[in-house]
Amino acid sequence: MIRFATYDDIDLLLKLSYEFWKSSPYTNQKYDKQATEDTFVEAVAKDNNESILLVSENPWNELEGFLLGTAVNPLFSKDLAAYEVAYYVRADSEDWYELIKAYVFWARRIGCTTVQFGSVNPRLTRILEKRLGFTAVETTLQKGL
């Protein structure tokens, strides 16, 4: 089941975010639990027209994933655009596709004209392109300092 996150979810979201960090290409950045918690609390507190924090919950009420997104005006336009900030779903979860669809639905509902989603998983990228109509628009590079 996909739903909006609540304050009661924060502790479990912190566990999921740590799993995400450990499995991601971002382990060269120090995991800061307090900064992560602050981000989740802020997202829950905000009006769902500015940002969204969705969670995936299994039938036993256990969180299996989350998606944090925000909506802003890009530099070159007054059109509203949605940007995925963080997305993680445990490998055995079946809700990964529904979580992304809910994010796209939210973006459409609040008036976004575009929605962006980052992926470090080539299989997921192909699925997003074929099933949801996403197209690749950039390559992201990173360098540690």
VMD Tcl script that draws the C-alpha trace (Angstrom):
set ca {
  {0.00 0.00 0.00}
  {1.23 3.49 -0.84}
  {0.44 6.37 1.50}
  {1.73 9.70 2.74}
  {4.36 9.41 5.47}
  {3.54 10.53 9.00}
  {5.65 11.52 11.97}
  {5.13 8.00 13.33}
  {7.08 6.66 10.33}
  {10.26 8.67 10.97}
  {12.17 5.99 12.93}
  {11.48 3.35 10.29}
  {12.30 5.81 7.51}
  {15.67 6.41 9.15}
  {16.37 2.66 9.05}
  {15.33 2.49 5.39}
  {17.39 5.55 4.51}
  {20.47 3.96 6.10}
  {19.88 0.79 4.05}
  {19.54 2.99 0.98}
  {22.77 4.84 1.75}
  {24.70 1.59 2.32}
  {23.55 0.16 -1.01}
  {24.01 3.35 -3.02}
  {26.89 4.99 -4.86}
  {26.75 7.77 -2.22}
  {28.67 6.04 0.55}
  {31.52 8.46 -0.08}
  {29.28 11.00 1.68}
  {29.02 10.62 5.45}
  {25.59 9.40 6.60}
  {24.16 12.00 8.99}
  {21.20 10.58 10.89}
  {20.14 13.94 12.31}
  {20.21 15.67 8.92}
  {18.20 12.80 7.46}
  {15.66 12.98 10.26}
  {15.37 16.76 9.82}
  {14.68 16.28 6.12}
  {11.98 13.68 6.76}
  {10.32 15.80 9.50}
  {10.32 18.83 7.21}
  {8.80 16.83 4.36}
  {6.01 15.47 6.58}
  {5.30 18.97 7.92}
  {5.10 20.64 4.51}
  {2.00 21.10 2.47}
  {1.78 18.30 -0.10}
  {1.78 20.94 -2.83}
  {5.47 21.71 -2.17}
  {6.95 18.32 -1.46}
  {5.89 14.77 -0.89}
  {7.09 11.89 1.22}
  {5.42 8.65 0.23}
  {5.93 5.29 1.88}
  {5.33 1.75 0.72}
  {3.79 -0.46 3.38}
  {3.28 -4.23 3.18}
  {0.13 -6.03 4.44}
  {1.80 -6.44 7.87}
  {2.16 -2.64 8.21}
  {5.94 -2.76 7.71}
  {7.57 -0.03 5.66}
  {9.38 -1.33 2.60}
  {10.28 1.86 0.80}
  {9.93 5.59 0.41}
  {9.99 8.34 -2.18}
  {10.83 11.95 -1.36}
  {10.00 14.49 -4.02}
  {9.74 18.23 -4.37}
  {8.12 20.64 -6.81}
  {9.79 23.87 -7.91}
  {9.98 26.25 -10.83}
  {13.05 25.44 -12.91}
  {15.52 28.17 -13.77}
  {14.23 28.66 -17.30}
  {10.48 28.46 -16.79}
  {7.51 29.34 -14.61}
  {6.17 25.83 -15.24}
  {6.18 23.71 -12.11}
  {8.47 20.67 -12.23}
  {8.65 17.69 -9.86}
  {12.03 16.31 -8.83}
  {12.67 13.02 -7.08}
  {15.04 13.69 -4.18}
  {15.39 10.16 -2.85}
  {13.83 6.81 -3.70}
  {14.45 3.47 -2.07}
  {12.50 0.23 -1.98}
  {13.72 -3.02 -0.47}
  {14.55 -5.59 -3.13}
  {11.75 -7.95 -2.11}
  {9.03 -5.28 -2.18}
  {6.35 -5.47 -4.82}
  {5.27 -1.83 -4.43}
  {8.18 -0.19 -6.21}
  {6.18 0.50 -9.38}
  {3.12 1.77 -7.48}
  {5.33 4.15 -5.50}
  {6.67 5.73 -8.68}
  {3.18 5.91 -10.20}
  {1.90 7.66 -7.06}
  {4.73 10.21 -7.36}
  {3.80 10.91 -10.99}
  {0.12 11.18 -10.03}
  {1.00 13.70 -7.28}
  {3.07 15.77 -9.71}
  {0.22 15.87 -12.20}
  {-2.32 16.71 -9.48}
  {-0.39 19.76 -8.25}
  {0.11 21.09 -11.79}
  {3.63 20.03 -12.70}
  {4.34 20.00 -16.42}
  {7.35 17.69 -16.05}
  {8.52 15.10 -13.58}
  {12.09 13.93 -13.10}
  {13.28 10.69 -11.58}
  {16.87 9.62 -11.07}
  {17.95 6.02 -11.30}
  {21.24 4.24 -10.71}
  {19.65 0.96 -11.77}
  {19.75 0.30 -15.56}
  {16.84 -2.16 -15.33}
  {14.66 0.40 -13.54}
  {15.64 3.05 -16.08}
  {14.43 0.85 -18.94}
  {11.16 0.16 -17.15}
  {10.59 3.87 -16.51}
  {11.18 4.57 -20.17}
  {8.96 1.77 -21.50}
  {6.11 1.68 -18.99}
  {5.86 5.26 -17.76}
  {7.15 7.26 -20.72}
  {10.26 8.76 -19.10}
  {13.17 9.74 -21.34}
  {16.81 10.18 -20.42}
  {17.71 13.88 -20.31}
  {21.09 14.00 -18.61}
  {23.91 12.04 -17.06}
  {24.88 12.91 -13.52}
  {28.55 12.87 -12.57}
  {30.06 13.08 -9.11}
  {33.53 13.81 -7.77}
  {34.64 13.68 -4.17}
  {36.49 16.68 -2.79}
}
mol new
graphics top color blue
foreach p $ca { graphics top sphere $p radius 0.5 }
foreach p [lrange $ca 0 end-1] q [lrange $ca 1 end] { graphics top cylinder $p $q radius 0.2 }
display resetview
